[in-house]
Amino acid sequence: MLRWLIGGGREPQGLAEKSPLQTIGEEQTQNPYTELLVLRAHRDIVRFLVQLDDCRFASAGDDGIVVVWNAQTGEKLLELSGHTQKITAIITFPPLEACEEKNQLILTASADKTVIRLDVWLSGGSDLCVWNRRLDLLCKTSHLSDTGVSALIEIPKNCVVAAVGKELIIFKLVAPTEGSLEWNILEVKRLLDHQDNILSLVNVNDLSFVSGSHVGELIVWDVSDWTVQACERNFWTQLDTQQEIKLCQKPNDISIHHFTWDEENVFAAVGRGLYVYNLQMKRVIACQKTAHDSSVLHIARLPNRQLISCSEDGSVRIWELREKQQLAAEPLPTGFFNMWGFGRVNKQASQPVKKQQENTTPCSLELIGDLIGHSSSVEMFLHFEDHGLVTCSADHLIILWKNGERESGLRSLKLFQKLEENGDLYLTV
């Protein structure tokens, strides 16, 4: 029924001969997302999604509005307007896992941007503004940039980090006190170490956050004093094979759009590819150099060694990390992750056998699902354990992908309950 949405193969677009795009047929037995619901509310590109709790999420984009949705039913719960320009980032503040209350802060960014912190909102873009829940302006910064904020994260001590062009700007939110009844948003520091526009900005742990740029710069920052812990600007020159150098000649092929990790692995979206680095083995254990036709914009890990990625090519793909069975593995350098201190590049060229063993990937990323529902770039997604997958796109749409088997079971249960209520069904114990 969903042949045009799920499993349709696509022809690779201008890919290197030695790195073809992996495809999958219509029979996607390991792909649970066989039903979908299209959500319409936005009038322009939908760039951001943020999870509010176990069943609610918010969306934002270039039309300047924030919409709150019910992930279980797809119902539109609330629409927040007031931005005069596009929203370019959105986060919860404080983070979802740190909130016990349902009414936590949503932080968005725009060449206008927004956040809710218990009883106020922080919005930003060309500037940063603090609002109360009635959308009364409490305070604002001076003009920051015409281009707006590309990413936002929350860090300790009521601070946020905003990526504006090549700069990271630290702001502190100051609440009213007995001596002053006014809110304030203060610029604390500007970090000027990047040489190109910053595309990705994430918290690593309680001690560090990381930023990545369009030309492949990757900087690890101390979360307390905002100093550089590690920096790598030329890691692509460390590649061992001419094939990989050829694949990375274009700037888009080395742009770090997103990365995430768990206790075992680091997952990186670099250009059109995906890389998995194992922390215990201290090496790259799997990669898909051409995971999509175009740049990978967002990735997230799932249980059962699975990974989801979305791309400018309009697709959402589900991968499974599998161990190879003593086959000739694909060569891959560890230089990409050297800056983390996780591994070292093999410099003993006189030992080709040992070098081949160290520069091979013992695992593979196998494609198990391909969701084709959007007609344009898929900007990001959210995964709900009980309610499926939510994707947003440049086609102005949000799609709620549902587990078909689970939904069928829920419908059957509701039907039996309805028949029982009407007296049309007699259950026996």
Disulfide bonds with the S-S distance in Angstrom:
none
